[in-house]
Amino acid sequence: MVATLGGGLIAIAGTVLADRLRTRQEHRRGLQARRREVYTEFITAAGAAHTELRRLAQDGAGVTDLEEASRAALTDARVYEVRERLFLDASARIAGTGQTMFERLRALRKAVAAGASISTPAFHDIYHPYLDAVWAYREAVRDELEGHALAPTDFGWSAWDGRERCPHCRERGELSQNHDRG
């Protein structure tokens, strides 16, 4: 009788332990899927806002209120909304790199709102740090989700910020400065 009772307890404990492990694994997979979704949604929203800001910087002379149009670029792209979801689901590292990217996007928005044209130093002084932050975010996301990050050299570049490929910055002679993050 004792052996039967002991065997039953061992079987129940094994079932409970297996169920707990399966639940934890499902929770981890669900969190990973939610993170992948919000990480992608955030970079996509920022990309849509970035595209509209570049358009405003290129064609902004025809816009009557650059301040309003530049604000709408971020709002219409849902950057603020997705950023809040990012803060809820992201790891601390991704939330931090996402916030840096967001701050640099807002700085780009302010430069465009102030009338910085796509070919002016005022635009490029803000634009390239934004590109650097975008790539830092991508690098961190890939490292977290895939276990291996990209490096600028994977693309034949020396830095993420794009200055070496920028005709406006080459004209200004900025390639002599080292903007490599590593």
Phi, psi and omega in degrees: 000317179297319180295320179295315179296317178297318178296320178296318179295321178295319180295316179296315180298319179296319179294316179296316180296315179298320179295318178297318179296318178295319179297316177299317181295318177296321178297316179297317178296319178295317178296317179299318180294317178297318179297312180303318180295312183288327177298316179292317180298321180294313181293327178291316178296316178297322179296320178294318178296317179301315179299316180292321177297319177297319178298316178296321180291333180273319186244018188298341182299332180276353181269132183283328182228091180297326178301307181295316181296321180289324175295318179297328179302317180284319181293312182297330179280354179068027182299316182296316180298311182292327178299321178296319176295323178300315180296332180282320188254340187284156169291165181300320181297315181290320177300320179293314179290328176293320178294320177299316178298317179298316179298321179288327175295319177294324176296321176296318178301316180296321179295317178295318179299329179279357175102011179295122178275156184300338181259009183263152174302325180301322178290310185291331178295336178260322186298313184292321172297328175296312179301320178300318180292324177299312180291326176297321177296311179302317180299314181294319180296312179299319180297317180290314186277325186249343180084004176211130183262161173276159174231153179306326181294340176298338180251003182080022181253161176262343181208162180280336193288351174080002182299323183292339179258001186267117180296327180294318181285326176297321177300322181281353178076029183276354181292344179288340178279145179262113180250019184285126175272347179121000000 
